[in-house]
Amino acid sequence: MLFRSKIDLSLAIVLIGAAIIALTAAVATLQPTSGAALLPVIIIAIGAVLPIWTLASTIYMVAGETLLIRSGPFRWRIPVSSITRIEPSNSVLSGPALSLTRLRVEYGTEQSILISPTDHQGFLRAIQSASTAQSLAPSYVRQPSTPSVASKWTQTP
């Protein structure tokens, strides 16, 4: 299942504004008689493309037993079986999330990533179907598998 990132208006304005400023700087730097200005123009143009690329391409996909995250030129592949916790977060830390209404996905050995799917519940259901999870709650923990304890989702206080 494919989930787009929720986009906060304020962040969209900042990213589009940065792209416009970078494009304006590229055009102002370009002089018809100077070939030396080409490198700065290319660098500044990249600065304009990156924010727009990020806005247009930030997605989260649950494919088989893998969570795929794409944001501009960046890619993450997280095995669903390695996810140990997912919880709501309002953290302002950087991540492939274009909204402050986020989910913090903990996986592997003390790794985490912030995401902001538009449909949190649909995303959680997709993760549940890709795992051996039994129930969903607003905030949940997946207990690591041990020989005596079955792996399942449980609500946290």
N, CA, C and O atoms as a GROMACS GRO file, in nm:
protein
  628
    1MET      N    1   0.084  -0.118   0.000
    1MET     CA    2   0.000   0.000   0.000
    1MET      C    3   0.088   0.124   0.000
    1MET      O    4   0.193   0.128   0.064
    2LEU      N    5   0.043   0.223  -0.072
    2LEU     CA    6   0.117   0.348  -0.085
    2LEU      C    7   0.051   0.457  -0.001
    2LEU      O    8  -0.071   0.473  -0.005
    3PHE      N    9   0.132   0.531   0.074
    3PHE     CA   10   0.083   0.641   0.156
    3PHE      C   11   0.165   0.765   0.126
    3PHE      O   12   0.288   0.761   0.131
    4ARG      N   13   0.099   0.874   0.096
    4ARG     CA   14   0.168   1.002   0.073
    4ARG      C   15   0.190   1.069   0.208
    4ARG      O   16   0.121   1.042   0.306
    5SER      N   17   0.289   1.157   0.210
    5SER     CA   18   0.316   1.233   0.331
    5SER      C   19   0.214   1.346   0.344
    5SER      O   20   0.180   1.412   0.247
    6LYS      N   21   0.167   1.366   0.466
    6LYS     CA   22   0.088   1.483   0.495
    6LYS      C   23   0.182   1.603   0.483
    6LYS      O   24   0.297   1.594   0.525
    7ILE      N   25   0.134   1.714   0.426
    7ILE     CA   26   0.220   1.832   0.407
    7ILE      C   27   0.160   1.950   0.483
    7ILE      O   28   0.049   1.993   0.453
    8ASP      N   29   0.234   2.000   0.580
    8ASP     CA   30   0.191   2.121   0.652
    8ASP      C   31   0.209   2.242   0.560
    8ASP      O   32   0.310   2.254   0.492
    9LEU      N   33   0.111   2.330   0.558
    9LEU     CA   34   0.115   2.448   0.472
    9LEU      C   35   0.239   2.532   0.498
    9LEU      O   36   0.303   2.580   0.404
   10SER      N   37   0.274   2.550   0.624
   10SER     CA   38   0.391   2.633   0.658
   10SER      C   39   0.520   2.575   0.599
   10SER      O   40   0.604   2.649   0.550
   11LEU      N   41   0.535   2.444   0.604
   11LEU     CA   42   0.654   2.380   0.548
   11LEU      C   43   0.654   2.390   0.396
   11LEU      O   44   0.758   2.413   0.336
   12ALA      N   45   0.538   2.373   0.335
   12ALA     CA   46   0.529   2.386   0.189
   12ALA      C   47   0.568   2.527   0.145
   12ALA      O   48   0.639   2.543   0.046
   13ILE      N   49   0.524   2.627   0.218
   13ILE     CA   50   0.558   2.766   0.185
   13ILE      C   51   0.709   2.788   0.196
   13ILE      O   52   0.769   2.852   0.109
   14VAL      N   53   0.770   2.735   0.302
   14VAL     CA   54   0.915   2.750   0.321
   14VAL      C   55   0.991   2.681   0.207
   14VAL      O   56   1.084   2.739   0.151
   15LEU      N   57   0.953   2.558   0.174
   15LEU     CA   58   1.024   2.484   0.068
   15LEU      C   59   1.005   2.549  -0.069
   15LEU      O   60   1.101   2.560  -0.146
   16ILE      N   61   0.885   2.590  -0.101
   16ILE     CA   62   0.861   2.656  -0.230
   16ILE      C   63   0.932   2.792  -0.233
   16ILE      O   64   0.988   2.830  -0.336
   17GLY      N   65   0.930   2.863  -0.120
   17GLY     CA   66   1.002   2.991  -0.112
   17GLY      C   67   1.152   2.972  -0.134
   17GLY      O   68   1.215   3.052  -0.204
   18ALA      N   69   1.209   2.868  -0.074
   18ALA     CA   70   1.352   2.839  -0.093
   18ALA      C   71   1.382   2.809  -0.239
   18ALA      O   72   1.484   2.853  -0.292
   19ALA      N   73   1.294   2.735  -0.304
   19ALA     CA   74   1.313   2.704  -0.446
   19ALA      C   75   1.307   2.830  -0.531
   19ALA      O   76   1.387   2.847  -0.623
   20ILE      N   77   1.213   2.917  -0.501
   20ILE     CA   78   1.201   3.042  -0.578
   20ILE      C   79   1.324   3.130  -0.558
   20ILE      O   80   1.375   3.188  -0.654
   21ILE      N   81   1.371   3.140  -0.435
   21ILE     CA   82   1.492   3.220  -0.407
   21ILE      C   83   1.612   3.162  -0.480
   21ILE      O   84   1.690   3.236  -0.539
   22ALA      N   85   1.627   3.029  -0.477
   22ALA     CA   86   1.739   2.965  -0.545
   22ALA      C   87   1.731   2.987  -0.696
   22ALA      O   88   1.833   3.016  -0.760
   23LEU      N   89   1.613   2.974  -0.754
   23LEU     CA   90   1.598   2.998  -0.899
   23LEU      C   91   1.627   3.144  -0.934
   23LEU      O   92   1.690   3.172  -1.036
   24THR      N   93   1.580   3.235  -0.851
   24THR     CA   94   1.606   3.378  -0.874
   24THR      C   95   1.757   3.405  -0.868
   24THR      O   96   1.809   3.480  -0.951
   25ALA      N   97   1.825   3.346  -0.773
   25ALA     CA   98   1.970   3.362  -0.762
   25ALA      C   99   2.040   3.303  -0.884
   25ALA      O  100   2.138   3.360  -0.933
   26ALA      N  101   1.992   3.189  -0.933
   26ALA     CA  102   2.053   3.127  -1.051
   26ALA      C  103   2.038   3.218  -1.173
   26ALA      O  104   2.133   3.235  -1.249
   27VAL      N  105   1.921   3.274  -1.190
   27VAL     CA  106   1.898   3.362  -1.305
   27VAL      C  107   1.982   3.489  -1.292
   27VAL      O  108   2.038   3.536  -1.390
   28ALA      N  109   1.991   3.544  -1.172
   28ALA     CA  110   2.069   3.666  -1.150
   28ALA      C  111   2.218   3.641  -1.171
   28ALA      O  112   2.290   3.731  -1.214
   29THR      N  113   2.265   3.521  -1.141
   29THR     CA  114   2.406   3.487  -1.155
   29THR      C  115   2.445   3.464  -1.300
   29THR      O  116   2.559   3.489  -1.340
   30LEU      N  117   2.352   3.416  -1.378
   30LEU     CA  118   2.380   3.383  -1.517
   30LEU      C  119   2.404   3.509  -1.599
   30LEU      O  120   2.318   3.597  -1.606
   31GLN      N  121   2.520   3.517  -1.659
   31GLN     CA  122   2.555   3.629  -1.746
   31GLN      C  123   2.580   3.572  -1.886
   31GLN      O  124   2.657   3.477  -1.901
   32PRO      N  125   2.517   3.628  -1.987
   32PRO     CA  126   2.528   3.571  -2.120
   32PRO      C  127   2.670   3.562  -2.173
   32PRO      O  128   2.699   3.474  -2.254
   33THR      N  129   2.759   3.648  -2.130
   33THR     CA  130   2.895   3.648  -2.185
   33THR      C  131   2.994   3.567  -2.102
   33THR      O  132   3.108   3.549  -2.143
   34SER      N  133   2.953   3.518  -1.986
   34SER     CA  134   3.047   3.449  -1.899
   34SER      C  135   3.013   3.301  -1.886
   34SER      O  136   2.907   3.266  -1.834
   35GLY      N  137   3.104   3.214  -1.932
   35GLY     CA  138   3.088   3.071  -1.916
   35GLY      C  139   3.122   3.028  -1.775
   35GLY      O  140   3.081   2.920  -1.732
   36ALA      N  141   3.196   3.111  -1.701
   36ALA     CA  142   3.237   3.078  -1.565
   36ALA      C  143   3.118   3.077  -1.469
   36ALA      O  144   3.126   3.018  -1.361
   37ALA      N  145   3.009   3.141  -1.505
   37ALA     CA  146   2.892   3.148  -1.418
   37ALA      C  147   2.809   3.020  -1.423
   37ALA      O  148   2.715   3.004  -1.345
   38LEU      N  149   2.842   2.930  -1.513
   38LEU     CA  150   2.761   2.810  -1.530
   38LEU      C  151   2.762   2.720  -1.406
   38LEU      O  152   2.657   2.668  -1.368
   39LEU      N  153   2.876   2.700  -1.344
   39LEU     CA  154   2.882   2.614  -1.226
   39LEU      C  155   2.796   2.666  -1.111
   39LEU      O  156   2.718   2.589  -1.054
   40PRO      N  157   2.806   2.795  -1.074
   40PRO     CA  158   2.718   2.845  -0.968
   40PRO      C  159   2.570   2.832  -1.004
   40PRO      O  160   2.486   2.806  -0.918
   41VAL      N  161   2.537   2.851  -1.131
   41VAL     CA  162   2.398   2.839  -1.174
   41VAL      C  163   2.350   2.695  -1.154
   41VAL      O  164   2.238   2.673  -1.107
   42ILE      N  165   2.433   2.598  -1.189
   42ILE     CA  166   2.396   2.457  -1.172
   42ILE      C  167   2.377   2.424  -1.024
   42ILE      O  168   2.281   2.356  -0.986
   43ILE      N  169   2.468   2.472  -0.941
   43ILE     CA  170   2.459   2.444  -0.796
   43ILE      C  171   2.334   2.508  -0.737
   43ILE      O  172   2.263   2.446  -0.658
   44ILE      N  173   2.307   2.631  -0.776
   44ILE     CA  174   2.188   2.700  -0.724
   44ILE      C  175   2.061   2.634  -0.776
   44ILE      O  176   1.962   2.624  -0.704
   45ALA      N  177   2.062   2.590  -0.901
   45ALA     CA  178   1.944   2.522  -0.958
   45ALA      C  179   1.915   2.394  -0.882
   45ALA      O  180   1.798   2.360  -0.860
   46ILE      N  181   2.019   2.322  -0.844
   46ILE     CA  182   1.999   2.201  -0.763
   46ILE      C  183   1.932   2.238  -0.631
   46ILE      O  184   1.846   2.166  -0.582
   47GLY      N  185   1.973   2.351  -0.575
   47GLY     CA  186   1.910   2.401  -0.452
   47GLY      C  187   1.763   2.434  -0.471
   47GLY      O  188   1.686   2.434  -0.374
   48ALA      N  189   1.724   2.462  -0.593
   48ALA     CA  190   1.583   2.488  -0.622
   48ALA      C  191   1.507   2.358  -0.646
   48ALA      O  192   1.390   2.346  -0.608
   49VAL      N  193   1.572   2.261  -0.707
   49VAL     CA  194   1.506   2.136  -0.742
   49VAL      C  195   1.484   2.047  -0.619
   49VAL      O  196   1.379   1.984  -0.606
   50LEU      N  197   1.581   2.042  -0.529
   50LEU     CA  198   1.572   1.953  -0.414
   50LEU      C  199   1.447   1.975  -0.328
   50LEU      O  200   1.379   1.877  -0.295
   51PRO      N  201   1.412   2.098  -0.290
   51PRO     CA  202   1.290   2.114  -0.208
   51PRO      C  203   1.163   2.072  -0.282
   51PRO      O  204   1.073   2.012  -0.223
   52ILE      N  205   1.155   2.104  -0.410
   52ILE     CA  206   1.036   2.067  -0.488
   52ILE      C  207   1.029   1.915  -0.504
   52ILE      O  208   0.921   1.856  -0.492
   53TRP      N  209   1.144   1.852  -0.530
   53TRP     CA  210   1.150   1.706  -0.543
   53TRP      C  211   1.104   1.640  -0.414
   53TRP      O  212   1.029   1.542  -0.416
   54THR      N  213   1.148   1.693  -0.301
   54THR     CA  214   1.110   1.639  -0.171
   54THR      C  215   0.959   1.653  -0.150
   54THR      O  216   0.893   1.559  -0.106
   55LEU      N  217   0.904   1.771  -0.180
   55LEU     CA  218   0.760   1.792  -0.165
   55LEU      C  219   0.679   1.697  -0.252
   55LEU      O  220   0.577   1.644  -0.209
   56ALA      N  221   0.725   1.676  -0.373
   56ALA     CA  222   0.648   1.597  -0.470
   56ALA      C  223   0.663   1.446  -0.452
   56ALA      O  224   0.579   1.370  -0.499
   57SER      N  225   0.770   1.401  -0.384
   57SER     CA  226   0.798   1.258  -0.387
   57SER      C  227   0.802   1.187  -0.252
   57SER      O  228   0.837   1.069  -0.247
   58THR      N  229   0.769   1.253  -0.143
   58THR     CA  230   0.778   1.186  -0.013
   58THR      C  231   0.660   1.090   0.004
   58THR      O  232   0.544   1.130   0.014
   59ILE      N  233   0.694   0.960   0.005
   59ILE     CA  234   0.593   0.855   0.017
   59ILE      C  235   0.642   0.746   0.110
   59ILE      O  236   0.762   0.732   0.138
   60TYR      N  237   0.546   0.668   0.157
   60TYR     CA  238   0.574   0.551   0.241
   60TYR      C  239   0.497   0.436   0.180
   60TYR      O  240   0.378   0.448   0.154
   61MET      N  241   0.565   0.324   0.156
   61MET     CA  242   0.499   0.211   0.093
   61MET      C  243   0.526   0.083   0.174
   61MET      O  244   0.641   0.051   0.206
   62VAL      N  245   0.419   0.013   0.204
   62VAL     CA  246   0.432  -0.117   0.268
   62VAL      C  247   0.417  -0.219   0.155
   62VAL      O  248   0.308  -0.239   0.102
   63ALA      N  249   0.529  -0.281   0.120
   63ALA     CA  250   0.533  -0.376   0.008
   63ALA      C  251   0.584  -0.509   0.061
   63ALA      O  252   0.700  -0.522   0.100
   64GLY      N  253   0.496  -0.607   0.064
   64GLY     CA  254   0.535  -0.736   0.119
   64GLY      C  255   0.568  -0.720   0.266
   64GLY      O  256   0.483  -0.676   0.344
   65GLU      N  257   0.687  -0.755   0.304
   65GLU     CA  258   0.730  -0.745   0.443
   65GLU      C  259   0.830  -0.632   0.463
   65GLU      O  260   0.912  -0.637   0.555
   66THR      N  261   0.822  -0.529   0.375
   66THR     CA  262   0.918  -0.418   0.381
   66THR      C  263   0.845  -0.285   0.382
   66THR      O  264   0.748  -0.266   0.308
   67LEU      N  265   0.892  -0.193   0.466
   67LEU     CA  266   0.847  -0.054   0.464
   67LEU      C  267   0.948   0.022   0.380
   67LEU      O  268   1.065   0.032   0.416
   68LEU      N  269   0.902   0.077   0.267
   68LEU     CA  270   0.987   0.157   0.180
   68LEU      C  271   0.952   0.303   0.203
   68LEU      O  272   0.835   0.341   0.202
   69ILE      N  273   1.055   0.385   0.223
   69ILE     CA  274   1.035   0.528   0.244
   69ILE      C  275   1.117   0.601   0.140
   69ILE      O  276   1.236   0.574   0.123
   70ARG      N  277   1.052   0.695   0.069
   70ARG     CA  278   1.121   0.775  -0.032
   70ARG      C  279   1.092   0.921  -0.007
   70ARG      O  280   0.978   0.959   0.019
   71SER      N  281   1.196   1.002  -0.014
   71SER     CA  282   1.182   1.146   0.003
   71SER      C  283   1.292   1.213  -0.078
   71SER      O  284   1.408   1.215  -0.037
   72GLY      N  285   1.254   1.268  -0.194
   72GLY     CA  286   1.355   1.326  -0.282
   72GLY      C  287   1.456   1.220  -0.320
   72GLY      O  288   1.418   1.110  -0.362
   73PRO      N  289   1.586   1.249  -0.306
   73PRO     CA  290   1.688   1.152  -0.344
   73PRO      C  291   1.715   1.045  -0.238
   73PRO      O  292   1.799   0.957  -0.259
   74PHE      N  293   1.647   1.052  -0.126
   74PHE     CA  294   1.676   0.962  -0.014
   74PHE      C  295   1.581   0.842  -0.013
   74PHE      O  296   1.464   0.854  -0.049
   75ARG      N  297   1.634   0.726   0.028
   75ARG     CA  298   1.557   0.601   0.030
   75ARG      C  299   1.590   0.522   0.156
   75ARG      O  300   1.705   0.518   0.200
   76TRP      N  301   1.488   0.460   0.215
   76TRP     CA  302   1.506   0.370   0.328
   76TRP      C  303   1.427   0.243   0.300
   76TRP      O  304   1.317   0.249   0.244
   77ARG      N  305   1.482   0.129   0.338
   77ARG     CA  306   1.414  -0.002   0.330
   77ARG      C  307   1.420  -0.061   0.470
   77ARG      O  308   1.528  -0.094   0.520
   78ILE      N  309   1.305  -0.075   0.533
   78ILE     CA  310   1.300  -0.125   0.670
   78ILE      C  311   1.216  -0.252   0.672
   78ILE      O  312   1.097  -0.248   0.638
   79PRO      N  313   1.275  -0.365   0.710
   79PRO     CA  314   1.194  -0.488   0.723
   79PRO      C  315   1.088  -0.467   0.832
   79PRO      O  316   1.120  -0.424   0.943
   80VAL      N  317   0.964  -0.498   0.801
   80VAL     CA  318   0.857  -0.482   0.899
   80VAL      C  319   0.888  -0.563   1.025
   80VAL      O  320   0.853  -0.522   1.136
   81SER      N  321   0.952  -0.677   1.008
   81SER     CA  322   0.985  -0.762   1.124
   81SER      C  323   1.083  -0.694   1.219
   81SER      O  324   1.093  -0.735   1.335
   82SER      N  325   1.156  -0.591   1.173
   82SER     CA  326   1.252  -0.524   1.260
   82SER      C  327   1.189  -0.407   1.336
   82SER      O  328   1.254  -0.348   1.423
   83ILE      N  329   1.063  -0.373   1.306
   83ILE     CA  330   0.996  -0.262   1.374
   83ILE      C  331   0.959  -0.306   1.515
   83ILE      O  332   0.890  -0.406   1.534
   84THR      N  333   1.007  -0.228   1.614
   84THR     CA  334   0.982  -0.263   1.754
   84THR      C  335   0.879  -0.172   1.819
   84THR      O  336   0.820  -0.208   1.921
   85ARG      N  337   0.857  -0.054   1.761
   85ARG     CA  338   0.762   0.040   1.823
   85ARG      C  339   0.722   0.145   1.719
   85ARG      O  340   0.804   0.189   1.638
   86ILE      N  341   0.596   0.184   1.723
   86ILE     CA  342   0.547   0.297   1.644
   86ILE      C  343   0.462   0.380   1.737
   86ILE      O  344   0.373   0.328   1.805
   87GLU      N  345   0.489   0.511   1.741
   87GLU     CA  346   0.412   0.596   1.831
   87GLU      C  347   0.398   0.734   1.770
   87GLU      O  348   0.482   0.777   1.691
   88PRO      N  349   0.290   0.806   1.806
   88PRO     CA  350   0.273   0.943   1.759
   88PRO      C  351   0.388   1.031   1.809
   88PRO      O  352   0.441   1.009   1.918
   89SER      N  353   0.425   1.130   1.729
   89SER     CA  354   0.534   1.220   1.767
   89SER      C  355   0.508   1.359   1.709
   89SER      O  356   0.457   1.372   1.598
   90ASN      N  357   0.544   1.460   1.785
   90ASN     CA  358   0.541   1.598   1.737
   90ASN      C  359   0.683   1.653   1.730
   90ASN      O  360   0.702   1.775   1.732
   91SER      N  361   0.781   1.566   1.723
   91SER     CA  362   0.921   1.607   1.722
   91SER      C  363   0.952   1.694   1.601
   91SER      O  364   0.899   1.671   1.492
   92VAL      N  365   1.037   1.793   1.620
   92VAL     CA  366   1.078   1.879   1.509
   92VAL      C  367   1.210   1.832   1.447
   92VAL      O  368   1.266   1.898   1.361
   93LEU      N  369   1.258   1.715   1.493
   93LEU     CA  370   1.380   1.660   1.435
   93LEU      C  371   1.359   1.631   1.287
   93LEU      O  372   1.246   1.612   1.242
   94SER      N  373   1.467   1.628   1.214
   94SER     CA  374   1.462   1.604   1.071
   94SER      C  375   1.422   1.460   1.040
   94SER      O  376   1.454   1.368   1.116
   95GLY      N  377   1.354   1.443   0.932
   95GLY     CA  378   1.314   1.311   0.886
   95GLY      C  379   1.232   1.325   0.760
   95GLY      O  380   1.198   1.437   0.722
   96PRO      N  381   1.200   1.216   0.694
   96PRO     CA  382   1.120   1.222   0.573
   96PRO      C  383   0.971   1.243   0.606
   96PRO      O  384   0.887   1.161   0.569
   97ALA      N  385   0.942   1.351   0.676
   97ALA     CA  386   0.806   1.384   0.718
   97ALA      C  387   0.782   1.531   0.686
   97ALA      O  388   0.859   1.617   0.729
   98LEU      N  389   0.678   1.559   0.612
   98LEU     CA  390   0.650   1.697   0.572
   98LEU      C  391   0.541   1.761   0.658
   98LEU      O  392   0.483   1.862   0.620
   99SER      N  393   0.515   1.702   0.772
   99SER     CA  394   0.417   1.752   0.867
   99SER      C  395   0.469   1.727   1.007
   99SER      O  396   0.550   1.637   1.030
  100LEU      N  397   0.422   1.806   1.102
  100LEU     CA  398   0.459   1.781   1.241
  100LEU      C  399   0.366   1.680   1.307
  100LEU      O  400   0.387   1.644   1.423
  101THR      N  401   0.264   1.634   1.236
  101THR     CA  402   0.179   1.525   1.283
  101THR      C  403   0.246   1.397   1.234
  101THR      O  404   0.221   1.352   1.122
  102ARG      N  405   0.330   1.341   1.318
  102ARG     CA  406   0.421   1.235   1.275
  102ARG      C  407   0.404   1.106   1.352
  102ARG      O  408   0.341   1.101   1.458
  103LEU      N  409   0.462   1.003   1.295
  103LEU     CA  410   0.478   0.875   1.363
  103LEU      C  411   0.628   0.850   1.376
  103LEU      O  412   0.703   0.870   1.281
  104ARG      N  413   0.668   0.807   1.492
  104ARG     CA  414   0.808   0.768   1.513
  104ARG      C  415   0.814   0.617   1.503
  104ARG      O  416   0.752   0.546   1.583
  105VAL      N  417   0.888   0.568   1.406
  105VAL     CA  418   0.902   0.425   1.383
  105VAL      C  419   1.038   0.383   1.436
  105VAL      O  420   1.142   0.426   1.385
  106GLU      N  421   1.037   0.299   1.539
  106GLU     CA  422   1.162   0.246   1.594
  106GLU      C  423   1.184   0.107   1.534
  106GLU      O  424   1.091   0.026   1.525
  107TYR      N  425   1.307   0.081   1.493
  107TYR     CA  426   1.338  -0.047   1.429
  107TYR      C  427   1.483  -0.082   1.454
  107TYR      O  428   1.564   0.002   1.493
  108GLY      N  429   1.514  -0.208   1.430
  108GLY     CA  430   1.652  -0.253   1.444
  108GLY      C  431   1.705  -0.229   1.584
  108GLY      O  432   1.632  -0.238   1.683
  109THR      N  433   1.834  -0.197   1.591
  109THR     CA  434   1.899  -0.172   1.718
  109THR      C  435   1.905  -0.022   1.741
  109THR      O  436   1.995   0.046   1.693
  110GLU      N  437   1.808   0.029   1.816
  110GLU     CA  438   1.802   0.170   1.854
  110GLU      C  439   1.802   0.266   1.736
  110GLU      O  440   1.862   0.374   1.743
  111GLN      N  441   1.737   0.229   1.627
  111GLN     CA  442   1.722   0.318   1.512
  111GLN      C  443   1.577   0.365   1.508
  111GLN      O  444   1.486   0.294   1.551
  112SER      N  445   1.557   0.487   1.456
  112SER     CA  446   1.420   0.536   1.441
  112SER      C  447   1.415   0.634   1.324
  112SER      O  448   1.516   0.688   1.280
  113ILE      N  449   1.294   0.653   1.275
  113ILE     CA  450   1.271   0.745   1.165
  113ILE      C  451   1.134   0.809   1.186
  113ILE      O  452   1.041   0.744   1.231
  114LEU      N  453   1.124   0.938   1.153
  114LEU     CA  454   0.998   1.010   1.166
  114LEU      C  455   0.930   1.015   1.030
  114LEU      O  456   0.992   1.051   0.930
  115ILE      N  457   0.802   0.980   1.027
  115ILE     CA  458   0.725   0.983   0.903
  115ILE      C  459   0.591   1.052   0.930
  115ILE      O  460   0.551   1.066   1.045
  116SER      N  461   0.523   1.094   0.824
  116SER     CA  462   0.394   1.161   0.843
  116SER      C  463   0.293   1.120   0.736
  116SER      O  464   0.255   1.202   0.653
  117PRO      N  465   0.250   0.994   0.737
  117PRO     CA  466   0.150   0.954   0.638
  117PRO      C  467   0.019   1.029   0.659
  117PRO      O  468  -0.019   1.057   0.773
  118THR      N  469  -0.050   1.062   0.550
  118THR     CA  470  -0.178   1.133   0.563
  118THR      C  471  -0.280   1.049   0.637
  118THR      O  472  -0.362   1.103   0.711
  119ASP      N  473  -0.276   0.919   0.618
  119ASP     CA  474  -0.369   0.826   0.682
  119ASP      C  475  -0.294   0.740   0.783
  119ASP      O  476  -0.246   0.631   0.750
  120HIS      N  477  -0.283   0.790   0.906
  120HIS     CA  478  -0.210   0.716   1.010
  120HIS      C  479  -0.270   0.578   1.033
  120HIS      O  480  -0.196   0.479   1.037
  121GLN      N  481  -0.401   0.570   1.048
  121GLN     CA  482  -0.465   0.442   1.078
  121GLN      C  483  -0.450   0.343   0.963
  121GLN      O  484  -0.426   0.224   0.986
  122GLY      N  485  -0.464   0.391   0.840
  122GLY     CA  486  -0.444   0.304   0.724
  122GLY      C  487  -0.302   0.253   0.718
  122GLY      O  488  -0.278   0.137   0.685
  123PHE      N  489  -0.207   0.340   0.750
  123PHE     CA  490  -0.066   0.300   0.752
  123PHE      C  491  -0.044   0.192   0.858
  123PHE      O  492   0.022   0.092   0.833
  124LEU      N  493  -0.100   0.214   0.976
  124LEU     CA  494  -0.083   0.117   1.085
  124LEU      C  495  -0.147  -0.017   1.049
  124LEU      O  496  -0.092  -0.123   1.081
  125ARG      N  497  -0.263  -0.013   0.981
  125ARG     CA  498  -0.326  -0.138   0.938
  125ARG      C  499  -0.238  -0.211   0.836
  125ARG      O  500  -0.227  -0.333   0.839
  126ALA      N  501  -0.176  -0.135   0.746
  126ALA     CA  502  -0.088  -0.196   0.645
  126ALA      C  503   0.033  -0.261   0.712
  126ALA      O  504   0.075  -0.370   0.673
  127ILE      N  505   0.089  -0.194   0.812
  127ILE     CA  506   0.202  -0.252   0.887
  127ILE      C  507   0.154  -0.379   0.959
  127ILE      O  508   0.224  -0.480   0.961
  128GLN      N  509   0.035  -0.372   1.018
  128GLN     CA  510  -0.020  -0.488   1.088
  128GLN      C  511  -0.036  -0.605   0.992
  128GLN      O  512   0.001  -0.717   1.026
  129SER      N  513  -0.090  -0.581   0.872
  129SER     CA  514  -0.109  -0.692   0.778
  129SER      C  515   0.022  -0.751   0.731
  129SER      O  516   0.028  -0.869   0.696
  130ALA      N  517   0.128  -0.671   0.730
  130ALA     CA  518   0.259  -0.720   0.686
  130ALA      C  519   0.334  -0.790   0.798
  130ALA      O  520   0.440  -0.848   0.775
  131SER      N  521   0.280  -0.785   0.918
  131SER     CA  522   0.348  -0.846   1.033
  131SER      C  523   0.258  -0.951   1.097
  131SER      O  524   0.154  -0.986   1.042
  132THR      N  525   0.299  -1.000   1.210
  132THR     CA  526   0.217  -1.096   1.284
  132THR      C  527   0.136  -1.025   1.392
  132THR      O  528   0.092  -1.087   1.489
  133ALA      N  529   0.115  -0.895   1.373
  133ALA     CA  530   0.044  -0.815   1.473
  133ALA      C  531  -0.100  -0.863   1.490
  133ALA      O  532  -0.161  -0.913   1.395
  134GLN      N  533  -0.153  -0.848   1.609
  134GLN     CA  534  -0.288  -0.893   1.638
  134GLN      C  535  -0.386  -0.778   1.661
  134GLN      O  536  -0.505  -0.794   1.635
  135SER      N  537  -0.340  -0.663   1.710
  135SER     CA  538  -0.432  -0.552   1.738
  135SER      C  539  -0.362  -0.419   1.718
  135SER      O  540  -0.239  -0.412   1.719
  136LEU      N  541  -0.440  -0.316   1.701
  136LEU     CA  542  -0.386  -0.181   1.683
  136LEU      C  543  -0.442  -0.089   1.789
  136LEU      O  544  -0.552  -0.110   1.839
  137ALA      N  545  -0.366   0.011   1.824
  137ALA     CA  546  -0.408   0.112   1.919
  137ALA      C  547  -0.343   0.243   1.879
  137ALA      O  548  -0.252   0.242   1.796
  138PRO      N  549  -0.387   0.357   1.934
  138PRO     CA  550  -0.326   0.485   1.896
  138PRO      C  551  -0.175   0.487   1.917
  138PRO      O  552  -0.102   0.543   1.835
  139SER      N  553  -0.129   0.427   2.023
  139SER     CA  554   0.014   0.415   2.048
  139SER      C  555   0.039   0.268   2.079
  139SER      O  556  -0.034   0.210   2.160
  140TYR      N  557   0.138   0.208   2.017
  140TYR     CA  558   0.155   0.066   2.037
  140TYR      C  559   0.300   0.024   2.034
  140TYR      O  560   0.386   0.092   1.978
  141VAL      N  561   0.323  -0.090   2.096
  141VAL     CA  562   0.456  -0.146   2.108
  141VAL      C  563   0.450  -0.288   2.055
  141VAL      O  564   0.354  -0.361   2.081
  142ARG      N  565   0.549  -0.326   1.984
  142ARG     CA  566   0.559  -0.466   1.941
  142ARG      C  567   0.668  -0.530   2.025
  142ARG      O  568   0.784  -0.491   2.018
  143GLN      N  569   0.629  -0.627   2.102
  143GLN     CA  570   0.724  -0.695   2.188
  143GLN      C  571   0.816  -0.783   2.104
  143GLN      O  572   0.767  -0.853   2.014
  144PRO      N  573   0.947  -0.783   2.130
  144PRO     CA  574   1.036  -0.870   2.055
  144PRO      C  575   0.999  -1.016   2.075
  144PRO      O  576   0.952  -1.055   2.181
  145SER      N  577   1.022  -1.097   1.971
  145SER     CA  578   0.991  -1.240   1.980
  145SER      C  579   1.090  -1.309   2.072
  145SER      O  580   1.211  -1.286   2.065
  146THR      N  581   1.037  -1.393   2.157
  146THR     CA  582   1.120  -1.480   2.240
  146THR      C  583   1.056  -1.618   2.232
  146THR      O  584   0.940  -1.629   2.193
  147PRO      N  585   1.127  -1.722   2.269
  147PRO     CA  586   1.066  -1.855   2.261
  147PRO      C  587   0.937  -1.867   2.342
  147PRO      O  588   0.849  -1.945   2.306
  148SER      N  589   0.925  -1.791   2.452
  148SER     CA  590   0.809  -1.808   2.538
  148SER      C  591   0.700  -1.703   2.518
  148SER      O  592   0.588  -1.718   2.569
  149VAL      N  593   0.732  -1.596   2.445
  149VAL     CA  594   0.635  -1.487   2.430
  149VAL      C  595   0.606  -1.466   2.281
  149VAL      O  596   0.697  -1.444   2.202
  150ALA      N  597   0.480  -1.472   2.246
  150ALA     CA  598   0.442  -1.451   2.105
  150ALA      C  599   0.454  -1.302   2.073
  150ALA      O  600   0.425  -1.217   2.157
  151SER      N  601   0.496  -1.272   1.953
  151SER     CA  602   0.508  -1.133   1.909
  151SER      C  603   0.370  -1.077   1.882
  151SER      O  604   0.292  -1.137   1.809
  152LYS      N  605   0.338  -0.961   1.941
  152LYS     CA  606   0.208  -0.900   1.916
  152LYS      C  607   0.214  -0.751   1.950
  152LYS      O  608   0.306  -0.704   2.016
  153TRP      N  609   0.115  -0.681   1.903
  153TRP     CA  610   0.103  -0.538   1.931
  153TRP      C  611   0.023  -0.522   2.057
  153TRP      O  612  -0.078  -0.590   2.075
  154THR      N  613   0.068  -0.434   2.145
  154THR     CA  614  -0.009  -0.405   2.266
  154THR      C  615  -0.015  -0.256   2.287
  154THR      O  616   0.079  -0.184   2.252
  155GLN      N  617  -0.123  -0.209   2.344
  155GLN     CA  618  -0.139  -0.066   2.368
  155GLN      C  619  -0.050  -0.024   2.484
  155GLN      O  620  -0.036  -0.096   2.584
  156THR      N  621   0.010   0.096   2.468
  156THR     CA  622   0.091   0.151   2.576
  156THR      C  623   0.008   0.256   2.648
  156THR      O  624  -0.084   0.314   2.590
  157PRO      N  625   0.039   0.282   2.773
  157PRO     CA  626  -0.040   0.380   2.849
  157PRO      C  627  -0.020   0.519   2.794
  157PRO      O  628  -0.079   0.615   2.846
   0.00000   0.00000   0.00000
